[in-house]
Amino acid sequence: MTDPIESPAHYTSGRYEAIDIIEDAISRAPDPVLGNCQGHVLRYLLRMWDKDQPPMNAAKARWYLNRLLAQPANDHWCSGK
């Protein structure tokens, strides 16, 4: 049985643990708000098929993606650096 705090099954069901993927991805974000939104998008998409109601998880990911895209543009955001 997996530990629901340390290693929940819906985050560890693939070859890679979701937290490792998320931390790696957001470490390159130019801004904490952008990284936070990106992390939530990834979280909901990575666990989508492993929890109840995949459409709800997809909708939550979309909500955070829309929030990410609504952030004001800045030099880092536009250039990808």
ZALUMSE-228973 format. One record per atom (N, C-alpha, C): residue number from 1; residue in three letters; atom name; x, y, z. Coordinates in steps of 0.1 Angstrom, whole numbers. Example, Ala and Ser with C-alpha at 12.3 -4.5 7.8 and 13.67 -1.06 7.14 Angstrom:
% ZALUMSE-228973
<pt tise="1" drenba="ALA" sero="N" xx="132" yy="-57" zz="78"/>
<pt tise="1" drenba="ALA" sero="CA" xx="123" yy="-45" zz="78"/>
<pt tise="1" drenba="ALA" sero="C" xx="132" yy="-33" zz="78"/>
<pt tise="2" drenba="SER" sero="N" xx="128" yy="-22" zz="71"/>
<pt tise="2" drenba="SER" sero="CA" xx="137" yy="-11" zz="71"/>
<pt tise="2" drenba="SER" sero="C" xx="129" yy="0" zz="79"/>
//
This chain:
% ZALUMSE-228973
<pt tise="1" drenba="MET" sero="N" xx="8" yy="-12" zz="0"/>
<pt tise="1" drenba="MET" sero="CA" xx="0" yy="0" zz="0"/>
<pt tise="1" drenba="MET" sero="C" xx="9" yy="12" zz="0"/>
<pt tise="2" drenba="THR" sero="N" xx="5" yy="22" zz="-8"/>
<pt tise="2" drenba="THR" sero="CA" xx="13" yy="34" zz="-9"/>
<pt tise="2" drenba="THR" sero="C" xx="9" yy="44" zz="3"/>
<pt tise="3" drenba="ASP" sero="N" xx="19" yy="52" zz="6"/>
<pt tise="3" drenba="ASP" sero="CA" xx="17" yy="63" zz="16"/>
<pt tise="3" drenba="ASP" sero="C" xx="9" yy="74" zz="10"/>
<pt tise="4" drenba="PRO" sero="N" xx="-3" yy="78" zz="15"/>
<pt tise="4" drenba="PRO" sero="CA" xx="-11" yy="89" zz="8"/>
<pt tise="4" drenba="PRO" sero="C" xx="-5" yy="102" zz="10"/>
<pt tise="5" drenba="ILE" sero="N" xx="5" yy="104" zz="19"/>
<pt tise="5" drenba="ILE" sero="CA" xx="12" yy="117" zz="21"/>
<pt tise="5" drenba="ILE" sero="C" xx="25" yy="117" zz="13"/>
<pt tise="6" drenba="GLU" sero="N" xx="33" yy="108" zz="15"/>
<pt tise="6" drenba="GLU" sero="CA" xx="47" yy="108" zz="9"/>
<pt tise="6" drenba="GLU" sero="C" xx="47" yy="104" zz="-6"/>
<pt tise="7" drenba="SER" sero="N" xx="38" yy="94" zz="-9"/>
<pt tise="7" drenba="SER" sero="CA" xx="38" yy="89" zz="-23"/>
<pt tise="7" drenba="SER" sero="C" xx="24" yy="85" zz="-27"/>
<pt tise="8" drenba="PRO" sero="N" xx="15" yy="94" zz="-29"/>
<pt tise="8" drenba="PRO" sero="CA" xx="2" yy="90" zz="-33"/>
<pt tise="8" drenba="PRO" sero="C" xx="2" yy="83" zz="-47"/>
<pt tise="9" drenba="ALA" sero="N" xx="-7" yy="73" zz="-48"/>
<pt tise="9" drenba="ALA" sero="CA" xx="-7" yy="65" zz="-60"/>
<pt tise="9" drenba="ALA" sero="C" xx="-9" yy="73" zz="-73"/>
<pt tise="10" drenba="HIS" sero="N" xx="-18" yy="83" zz="-72"/>
<pt tise="10" drenba="HIS" sero="CA" xx="-21" yy="91" zz="-84"/>
<pt tise="10" drenba="HIS" sero="C" xx="-9" yy="100" zz="-88"/>
<pt tise="11" drenba="TYR" sero="N" xx="1" yy="101" zz="-80"/>
<pt tise="11" drenba="TYR" sero="CA" xx="13" yy="108" zz="-84"/>
<pt tise="11" drenba="TYR" sero="C" xx="25" yy="99" zz="-88"/>
<pt tise="12" drenba="THR" sero="N" xx="24" yy="87" zz="-85"/>
<pt tise="12" drenba="THR" sero="CA" xx="35" yy="78" zz="-87"/>
<pt tise="12" drenba="THR" sero="C" xx="32" yy="66" zz="-96"/>
<pt tise="13" drenba="SER" sero="N" xx="22" yy="67" zz="-104"/>
<pt tise="13" drenba="SER" sero="CA" xx="17" yy="55" zz="-111"/>
<pt tise="13" drenba="SER" sero="C" xx="25" yy="53" zz="-124"/>
<pt tise="14" drenba="GLY" sero="N" xx="32" yy="63" zz="-129"/>
<pt tise="14" drenba="GLY" sero="CA" xx="40" yy="62" zz="-141"/>
<pt tise="14" drenba="GLY" sero="C" xx="55" yy="59" zz="-138"/>
<pt tise="15" drenba="ARG" sero="N" xx="63" yy="60" zz="-148"/>
<pt tise="15" drenba="ARG" sero="CA" xx="77" yy="57" zz="-147"/>
<pt tise="15" drenba="ARG" sero="C" xx="84" yy="68" zz="-139"/>
<pt tise="16" drenba="TYR" sero="N" xx="79" yy="80" zz="-139"/>
<pt tise="16" drenba="TYR" sero="CA" xx="85" yy="91" zz="-131"/>
<pt tise="16" drenba="TYR" sero="C" xx="75" yy="97" zz="-122"/>
<pt tise="17" drenba="GLU" sero="N" xx="80" yy="101" zz="-110"/>
<pt tise="17" drenba="GLU" sero="CA" xx="71" yy="107" zz="-100"/>
<pt tise="17" drenba="GLU" sero="C" xx="67" yy="121" zz="-105"/>
<pt tise="18" drenba="ALA" sero="N" xx="54" yy="125" zz="-104"/>
<pt tise="18" drenba="ALA" sero="CA" xx="49" yy="138" zz="-109"/>
<pt tise="18" drenba="ALA" sero="C" xx="57" yy="149" zz="-103"/>
<pt tise="19" drenba="ILE" sero="N" xx="60" yy="149" zz="-90"/>
<pt tise="19" drenba="ILE" sero="CA" xx="67" yy="160" zz="-83"/>
<pt tise="19" drenba="ILE" sero="C" xx="81" yy="163" zz="-90"/>
<pt tise="20" drenba="ASP" sero="N" xx="88" yy="152" zz="-94"/>
<pt tise="20" drenba="ASP" sero="CA" xx="100" yy="154" zz="-101"/>
<pt tise="20" drenba="ASP" sero="C" xx="99" yy="161" zz="-114"/>
<pt tise="21" drenba="ILE" sero="N" xx="89" yy="157" zz="-122"/>
<pt tise="21" drenba="ILE" sero="CA" xx="86" yy="164" zz="-135"/>
<pt tise="21" drenba="ILE" sero="C" xx="83" yy="178" zz="-133"/>
<pt tise="22" drenba="ILE" sero="N" xx="74" yy="181" zz="-123"/>
<pt tise="22" drenba="ILE" sero="CA" xx="69" yy="194" zz="-121"/>
<pt tise="22" drenba="ILE" sero="C" xx="80" yy="203" zz="-116"/>
<pt tise="23" drenba="GLU" sero="N" xx="88" yy="199" zz="-106"/>
<pt tise="23" drenba="GLU" sero="CA" xx="99" yy="207" zz="-101"/>
<pt tise="23" drenba="GLU" sero="C" xx="109" yy="210" zz="-112"/>
<pt tise="24" drenba="ASP" sero="N" xx="112" yy="200" zz="-120"/>
<pt tise="24" drenba="ASP" sero="CA" xx="122" yy="203" zz="-131"/>
<pt tise="24" drenba="ASP" sero="C" xx="116" yy="213" zz="-141"/>
<pt tise="25" drenba="ALA" sero="N" xx="104" yy="212" zz="-144"/>
<pt tise="25" drenba="ALA" sero="CA" xx="98" yy="221" zz="-154"/>
<pt tise="25" drenba="ALA" sero="C" xx="97" yy="235" zz="-149"/>
<pt tise="26" drenba="ILE" sero="N" xx="92" yy="237" zz="-136"/>
<pt tise="26" drenba="ILE" sero="CA" xx="90" yy="251" zz="-131"/>
<pt tise="26" drenba="ILE" sero="C" xx="103" yy="257" zz="-127"/>
<pt tise="27" drenba="SER" sero="N" xx="114" yy="250" zz="-126"/>
<pt tise="27" drenba="SER" sero="CA" xx="126" yy="256" zz="-122"/>
<pt tise="27" drenba="SER" sero="C" xx="131" yy="265" zz="-133"/>
<pt tise="28" drenba="ARG" sero="N" xx="126" yy="264" zz="-145"/>
<pt tise="28" drenba="ARG" sero="CA" xx="130" yy="273" zz="-156"/>
<pt tise="28" drenba="ARG" sero="C" xx="121" yy="284" zz="-158"/>
<pt tise="29" drenba="ALA" sero="N" xx="110" yy="285" zz="-150"/>
<pt tise="29" drenba="ALA" sero="CA" xx="101" yy="296" zz="-152"/>
<pt tise="29" drenba="ALA" sero="C" xx="107" yy="309" zz="-148"/>
<pt tise="30" drenba="PRO" sero="N" xx="104" yy="320" zz="-156"/>
<pt tise="30" drenba="PRO" sero="CA" xx="110" yy="333" zz="-154"/>
<pt tise="30" drenba="PRO" sero="C" xx="104" yy="340" zz="-143"/>
<pt tise="31" drenba="ASP" sero="N" xx="93" yy="335" zz="-137"/>
<pt tise="31" drenba="ASP" sero="CA" xx="85" yy="343" zz="-127"/>
<pt tise="31" drenba="ASP" sero="C" xx="78" yy="333" zz="-119"/>
<pt tise="32" drenba="PRO" sero="N" xx="77" yy="335" zz="-105"/>
<pt tise="32" drenba="PRO" sero="CA" xx="71" yy="326" zz="-97"/>
<pt tise="32" drenba="PRO" sero="C" xx="56" yy="323" zz="-100"/>
<pt tise="33" drenba="VAL" sero="N" xx="49" yy="334" zz="-104"/>
<pt tise="33" drenba="VAL" sero="CA" xx="35" yy="332" zz="-107"/>
<pt tise="33" drenba="VAL" sero="C" xx="33" yy="323" zz="-119"/>
<pt tise="34" drenba="LEU" sero="N" xx="41" yy="325" zz="-129"/>
<pt tise="34" drenba="LEU" sero="CA" xx="41" yy="317" zz="-141"/>
<pt tise="34" drenba="LEU" sero="C" xx="44" yy="302" zz="-138"/>
<pt tise="35" drenba="GLY" sero="N" xx="55" yy="301" zz="-130"/>
<pt tise="35" drenba="GLY" sero="CA" xx="59" yy="287" zz="-126"/>
<pt tise="35" drenba="GLY" sero="C" xx="48" yy="280" zz="-118"/>
<pt tise="36" drenba="ASN" sero="N" xx="41" yy="288" zz="-109"/>
<pt tise="36" drenba="ASN" sero="CA" xx="30" yy="282" zz="-101"/>
<pt tise="36" drenba="ASN" sero="C" xx="19" yy="277" zz="-110"/>
<pt tise="37" drenba="CYS" sero="N" xx="15" yy="285" zz="-119"/>
<pt tise="37" drenba="CYS" sero="CA" xx="4" yy="281" zz="-129"/>
<pt tise="37" drenba="CYS" sero="C" xx="8" yy="269" zz="-137"/>
<pt tise="38" drenba="GLN" sero="N" xx="21" yy="269" zz="-142"/>
<pt tise="38" drenba="GLN" sero="CA" xx="26" yy="258" zz="-150"/>
<pt tise="38" drenba="GLN" sero="C" xx="26" yy="245" zz="-141"/>
<pt tise="39" drenba="GLY" sero="N" xx="30" yy="246" zz="-129"/>
<pt tise="39" drenba="GLY" sero="CA" xx="30" yy="235" zz="-120"/>
<pt tise="39" drenba="GLY" sero="C" xx="16" yy="229" zz="-118"/>
<pt tise="40" drenba="HIS" sero="N" xx="6" yy="237" zz="-116"/>
<pt tise="40" drenba="HIS" sero="CA" xx="-7" yy="232" zz="-115"/>
<pt tise="40" drenba="HIS" sero="C" xx="-12" yy="226" zz="-128"/>
<pt tise="41" drenba="VAL" sero="N" xx="-9" yy="232" zz="-139"/>
<pt tise="41" drenba="VAL" sero="CA" xx="-13" yy="226" zz="-152"/>
<pt tise="41" drenba="VAL" sero="C" xx="-8" yy="212" zz="-153"/>
<pt tise="42" drenba="LEU" sero="N" xx="5" yy="210" zz="-150"/>
<pt tise="42" drenba="LEU" sero="CA" xx="12" yy="197" zz="-151"/>
<pt tise="42" drenba="LEU" sero="C" xx="6" yy="188" zz="-141"/>
<pt tise="43" drenba="ARG" sero="N" xx="4" yy="192" zz="-129"/>
<pt tise="43" drenba="ARG" sero="CA" xx="-2" yy="184" zz="-118"/>
<pt tise="43" drenba="ARG" sero="C" xx="-15" yy="177" zz="-123"/>
<pt tise="44" drenba="TYR" sero="N" xx="-24" yy="186" zz="-127"/>
<pt tise="44" drenba="TYR" sero="CA" xx="-37" yy="180" zz="-131"/>
<pt tise="44" drenba="TYR" sero="C" xx="-36" yy="171" zz="-143"/>
<pt tise="45" drenba="LEU" sero="N" xx="-28" yy="175" zz="-153"/>
<pt tise="45" drenba="LEU" sero="CA" xx="-27" yy="166" zz="-165"/>
<pt tise="45" drenba="LEU" sero="C" xx="-19" yy="153" zz="-162"/>
<pt tise="46" drenba="LEU" sero="N" xx="-9" yy="154" zz="-154"/>
<pt tise="46" drenba="LEU" sero="CA" xx="-1" yy="141" zz="-151"/>
<pt tise="46" drenba="LEU" sero="C" xx="-10" yy="131" zz="-143"/>
<pt tise="47" drenba="ARG" sero="N" xx="-19" yy="135" zz="-135"/>
<pt tise="47" drenba="ARG" sero="CA" xx="-27" yy="126" zz="-127"/>
<pt tise="47" drenba="ARG" sero="C" xx="-41" yy="124" zz="-133"/>
<pt tise="48" drenba="MET" sero="N" xx="-44" yy="130" zz="-144"/>
<pt tise="48" drenba="MET" sero="CA" xx="-57" yy="130" zz="-149"/>
<pt tise="48" drenba="MET" sero="C" xx="-64" yy="116" zz="-150"/>
<pt tise="49" drenba="TRP" sero="N" xx="-56" yy="106" zz="-155"/>
<pt tise="49" drenba="TRP" sero="CA" xx="-62" yy="93" zz="-157"/>
<pt tise="49" drenba="TRP" sero="C" xx="-62" yy="84" zz="-144"/>
<pt tise="50" drenba="ASP" sero="N" xx="-55" yy="89" zz="-134"/>
<pt tise="50" drenba="ASP" sero="CA" xx="-53" yy="81" zz="-122"/>
<pt tise="50" drenba="ASP" sero="C" xx="-62" yy="85" zz="-110"/>
<pt tise="51" drenba="LYS" sero="N" xx="-71" yy="95" zz="-113"/>
<pt tise="51" drenba="LYS" sero="CA" xx="-81" yy="99" zz="-102"/>
<pt tise="51" drenba="LYS" sero="C" xx="-94" yy="98" zz="-109"/>
<pt tise="52" drenba="ASP" sero="N" xx="-104" yy="100" zz="-100"/>
<pt tise="52" drenba="ASP" sero="CA" xx="-118" yy="100" zz="-105"/>
<pt tise="52" drenba="ASP" sero="C" xx="-120" yy="113" zz="-113"/>
<pt tise="53" drenba="GLN" sero="N" xx="-129" yy="112" zz="-123"/>
<pt tise="53" drenba="GLN" sero="CA" xx="-134" yy="124" zz="-131"/>
<pt tise="53" drenba="GLN" sero="C" xx="-123" yy="130" zz="-139"/>
<pt tise="54" drenba="PRO" sero="N" xx="-117" yy="123" zz="-149"/>
<pt tise="54" drenba="PRO" sero="CA" xx="-107" yy="129" zz="-157"/>
<pt tise="54" drenba="PRO" sero="C" xx="-111" yy="142" zz="-164"/>
<pt tise="55" drenba="PRO" sero="N" xx="-124" yy="144" zz="-168"/>
<pt tise="55" drenba="PRO" sero="CA" xx="-128" yy="156" zz="-174"/>
<pt tise="55" drenba="PRO" sero="C" xx="-126" yy="168" zz="-164"/>
<pt tise="56" drenba="MET" sero="N" xx="-129" yy="166" zz="-151"/>
<pt tise="56" drenba="MET" sero="CA" xx="-127" yy="176" zz="-141"/>
<pt tise="56" drenba="MET" sero="C" xx="-112" yy="180" zz="-140"/>
<pt tise="57" drenba="ASN" sero="N" xx="-104" yy="170" zz="-140"/>
<pt tise="57" drenba="ASN" sero="CA" xx="-89" yy="173" zz="-139"/>
<pt tise="57" drenba="ASN" sero="C" xx="-85" yy="181" zz="-151"/>
<pt tise="58" drenba="ALA" sero="N" xx="-90" yy="177" zz="-163"/>
<pt tise="58" drenba="ALA" sero="CA" xx="-86" yy="184" zz="-175"/>
<pt tise="58" drenba="ALA" sero="C" xx="-91" yy="199" zz="-175"/>
<pt tise="59" drenba="ALA" sero="N" xx="-103" yy="201" zz="-169"/>
<pt tise="59" drenba="ALA" sero="CA" xx="-109" yy="214" zz="-168"/>
<pt tise="59" drenba="ALA" sero="C" xx="-101" yy="223" zz="-158"/>
<pt tise="60" drenba="LYS" sero="N" xx="-96" yy="217" zz="-147"/>
<pt tise="60" drenba="LYS" sero="CA" xx="-88" yy="224" zz="-138"/>
<pt tise="60" drenba="LYS" sero="C" xx="-75" yy="228" zz="-144"/>
<pt tise="61" drenba="ALA" sero="N" xx="-69" yy="219" zz="-152"/>
<pt tise="61" drenba="ALA" sero="CA" xx="-56" yy="222" zz="-159"/>
<pt tise="61" drenba="ALA" sero="C" xx="-59" yy="234" zz="-169"/>
<pt tise="62" drenba="ARG" sero="N" xx="-70" yy="233" zz="-176"/>
<pt tise="62" drenba="ARG" sero="CA" xx="-73" yy="244" zz="-185"/>
<pt tise="62" drenba="ARG" sero="C" xx="-75" yy="257" zz="-178"/>
<pt tise="63" drenba="TRP" sero="N" xx="-81" yy="257" zz="-166"/>
<pt tise="63" drenba="TRP" sero="CA" xx="-83" yy="269" zz="-158"/>
<pt tise="63" drenba="TRP" sero="C" xx="-69" yy="276" zz="-155"/>
<pt tise="64" drenba="TYR" sero="N" xx="-60" yy="267" zz="-150"/>
<pt tise="64" drenba="TYR" sero="CA" xx="-47" yy="272" zz="-147"/>
<pt tise="64" drenba="TYR" sero="C" xx="-39" yy="277" zz="-159"/>
<pt tise="65" drenba="LEU" sero="N" xx="-41" yy="270" zz="-170"/>
<pt tise="65" drenba="LEU" sero="CA" xx="-34" yy="274" zz="-183"/>
<pt tise="65" drenba="LEU" sero="C" xx="-40" yy="287" zz="-187"/>
<pt tise="66" drenba="ASN" sero="N" xx="-53" yy="289" zz="-186"/>
<pt tise="66" drenba="ASN" sero="CA" xx="-59" yy="302" zz="-190"/>
<pt tise="66" drenba="ASN" sero="C" xx="-53" yy="313" zz="-181"/>
<pt tise="67" drenba="ARG" sero="N" xx="-52" yy="310" zz="-168"/>
<pt tise="67" drenba="ARG" sero="CA" xx="-46" yy="320" zz="-159"/>
<pt tise="67" drenba="ARG" sero="C" xx="-32" yy="323" zz="-162"/>
<pt tise="68" drenba="LEU" sero="N" xx="-24" yy="313" zz="-166"/>
<pt tise="68" drenba="LEU" sero="CA" xx="-10" yy="315" zz="-170"/>
<pt tise="68" drenba="LEU" sero="C" xx="-10" yy="324" zz="-182"/>
<pt tise="69" drenba="LEU" sero="N" xx="-18" yy="321" zz="-192"/>
<pt tise="69" drenba="LEU" sero="CA" xx="-18" yy="329" zz="-205"/>
<pt tise="69" drenba="LEU" sero="C" xx="-23" yy="343" zz="-202"/>
<pt tise="70" drenba="ALA" sero="N" xx="-31" yy="345" zz="-192"/>
<pt tise="70" drenba="ALA" sero="CA" xx="-36" yy="359" zz="-189"/>
<pt tise="70" drenba="ALA" sero="C" xx="-26" yy="368" zz="-182"/>
<pt tise="71" drenba="GLN" sero="N" xx="-15" yy="362" zz="-178"/>
<pt tise="71" drenba="GLN" sero="CA" xx="-5" yy="370" zz="-170"/>
<pt tise="71" drenba="GLN" sero="C" xx="1" yy="381" zz="-180"/>
<pt tise="72" drenba="PRO" sero="N" xx="4" yy="392" zz="-175"/>
<pt tise="72" drenba="PRO" sero="CA" xx="9" yy="403" zz="-183"/>
<pt tise="72" drenba="PRO" sero="C" xx="22" yy="399" zz="-189"/>
<pt tise="73" drenba="ALA" sero="N" xx="24" yy="402" zz="-202"/>
<pt tise="73" drenba="ALA" sero="CA" xx="36" yy="399" zz="-209"/>
<pt tise="73" drenba="ALA" sero="C" xx="48" yy="407" zz="-203"/>
<pt tise="74" drenba="ASN" sero="N" xx="59" yy="401" zz="-202"/>
<pt tise="74" drenba="ASN" sero="CA" xx="72" yy="408" zz="-199"/>
<pt tise="74" drenba="ASN" sero="C" xx="83" yy="402" zz="-207"/>
<pt tise="75" drenba="ASP" sero="N" xx="95" yy="408" zz="-206"/>
<pt tise="75" drenba="ASP" sero="CA" xx="106" yy="403" zz="-215"/>
<pt tise="75" drenba="ASP" sero="C" xx="108" yy="388" zz="-214"/>
<pt tise="76" drenba="HIS" sero="N" xx="108" yy="383" zz="-202"/>
<pt tise="76" drenba="HIS" sero="CA" xx="111" yy="369" zz="-200"/>
<pt tise="76" drenba="HIS" sero="C" xx="100" yy="360" zz="-205"/>
<pt tise="77" drenba="TRP" sero="N" xx="88" yy="364" zz="-203"/>
<pt tise="77" drenba="TRP" sero="CA" xx="76" yy="357" zz="-207"/>
<pt tise="77" drenba="TRP" sero="C" xx="76" yy="356" zz="-223"/>
<pt tise="78" drenba="CYS" sero="N" xx="79" yy="367" zz="-229"/>
<pt tise="78" drenba="CYS" sero="CA" xx="78" yy="368" zz="-244"/>
<pt tise="78" drenba="CYS" sero="C" xx="90" yy="361" zz="-251"/>
<pt tise="79" drenba="SER" sero="N" xx="102" yy="362" zz="-245"/>
<pt tise="79" drenba="SER" sero="CA" xx="114" yy="357" zz="-251"/>
<pt tise="79" drenba="SER" sero="C" xx="116" yy="342" zz="-248"/>
<pt tise="80" drenba="GLY" sero="N" xx="110" yy="337" zz="-238"/>
<pt tise="80" drenba="GLY" sero="CA" xx="113" yy="324" zz="-234"/>
<pt tise="80" drenba="GLY" sero="C" xx="126" yy="322" zz="-227"/>
<pt tise="81" drenba="LYS" sero="N" xx="132" yy="333" zz="-222"/>
<pt tise="81" drenba="LYS" sero="CA" xx="145" yy="332" zz="-215"/>
<pt tise="81" drenba="LYS" sero="C" xx="143" yy="334" zz="-201"/>
//
